[in-house]
Each structure stands twice: as C-alpha cells, then as structure tokens.
Amino acid sequence: MSLQPATLDQIRERLRTRRAELLTRRRRVADDLARRREPLTADSSDQAIQLQNDEPLQAIGTAADDEIEAIDAALERLVQGLYGICERCGGKISAARLAAVPHAVTCAGCTNS
C-alpha cells in the first residue's frame, strides 16, 4: 500500500500508543489476579465474589495479549512494506477499515466471507 511517510508515521504512533495502553492493562490484570492490590478477604462469601471476578479478568488479559500480538504483526508489516494489504486476496484494505482497526489483516470483503 502506497501511503505517505507522514501517514505511516501516524499509523505507527497510533499502534505504539495502543500497545502501551494494552501493556498497562495487562499489568493491572496480572496484579489483580495475583492479589497484589487487594488480597482475599477473610470472609468466605466475599472471597467467592472476589474469585468469581478472576474469569472475566483472565478474559480481559487474554484479549489484551491477542491485540498486542496483532499490533506487533502490524508494526512488522509496516517495516516490510506490507501494511494495508489483505493477507487473503492481496488487495488493498480500505483506509476506513484501517482507521477503525489499524491492525486489520484482511479487507472487508475477505473478513465477511
């Protein structure tokens, strides 16, 4: 995809900023799961509630990990000059799609098929 260097710099910065946000989120989730900020209470019913929150926290952490991986791949595609090219059909990924999902790997047509 032939994007202007200034546009590529903006995309790269946006991806790096999002990656940093996700790393912070991942650290917070890890701290919560390790009970670094709020240890389990002595009351067993309160403990049950605290432990119930672990499953959604783990899901949040996994989602952050997945997005970090996708962002890392997008940053690599920028380096290789492959950013904005659909991995399925080889066509261009629309600017609107990349604006919405900067780490998109497929065009809208291939995503929906």
Beta strands, then each sheet from edge to edge (+ up, - down):
end
